[in-house]
Amino acid sequence: MKTSTKNLLIGIVVVIVAVFLASVIVNVALAFLAAAFKLALIAFVALVLIAIGWAWLKRTRD
């Protein structure tokens, strides 16, 4: 096998591995982002409910 053909094959394998690793990294990052977004949304809804409950309690106590 000529050196240029060998280098071409090595380059193709490296590109395929790099694309595979990049897709795995992006999938993991998106999963963490989705989980973080879900937790932030839950926390936001909880804060809104606490604020509504607190305002309702203040209004009924006065």
C-alpha positions as CSV (number, residue, x, y, z in Angstrom):
1,M,0.0,0.0,0.0
2,K,1.3,3.4,-0.9
3,T,2.0,6.0,1.8
4,S,-0.5,8.4,0.3
5,T,-3.3,5.8,0.3
6,K,-2.5,4.8,3.8
7,N,-2.6,8.5,5.0
8,L,-5.9,8.9,3.2
9,L,-7.4,5.9,4.9
10,I,-6.1,7.1,8.3
11,G,-7.6,10.6,7.6
12,I,-11.0,9.1,6.7
13,V,-11.0,7.0,9.9
14,V,-10.0,10.0,12.0
15,V,-12.8,12.1,10.5
16,I,-15.4,9.3,11.1
17,V,-14.2,8.9,14.7
18,A,-14.3,12.7,15.2
19,V,-17.8,13.0,13.8
20,F,-19.0,10.1,16.0
21,L,-17.4,11.5,19.1
22,A,-18.8,15.0,18.4
23,S,-22.3,13.5,18.0
24,V,-22.0,11.7,21.3
25,I,-20.8,14.8,23.1
26,V,-23.6,16.9,21.6
27,N,-26.2,14.3,22.6
28,V,-24.9,14.2,26.1
29,A,-24.8,18.0,26.3
30,L,-28.3,18.2,25.0
31,A,-29.5,15.7,27.5
32,F,-28.0,17.7,30.4
33,L,-29.4,20.9,28.9
34,A,-32.9,19.4,28.7
35,A,-32.6,18.1,32.3
36,A,-31.3,21.5,33.5
37,F,-34.1,23.3,31.6
38,K,-36.7,21.0,33.1
39,L,-35.4,21.6,36.6
40,A,-35.3,25.4,36.0
41,L,-38.9,25.2,34.8
42,I,-40.0,23.2,37.8
43,A,-38.2,25.7,40.1
44,F,-39.9,28.6,38.3
45,V,-43.4,27.1,38.6
46,A,-42.7,26.4,42.3
47,L,-41.7,30.0,42.9
48,V,-44.8,31.3,41.2
49,L,-47.0,29.0,43.2
50,I,-45.3,30.1,46.4
51,A,-45.7,33.7,45.5
52,I,-49.4,33.2,44.7
53,G,-49.9,31.3,48.0
54,W,-48.1,34.0,50.0
55,A,-50.1,36.8,48.4
56,W,-53.3,34.9,49.0
57,L,-52.3,34.4,52.7
58,K,-51.5,38.1,53.1
59,R,-54.8,39.1,51.6
60,T,-56.8,36.7,53.7
61,R,-55.0,37.7,57.0
62,D,-55.6,41.4,56.6
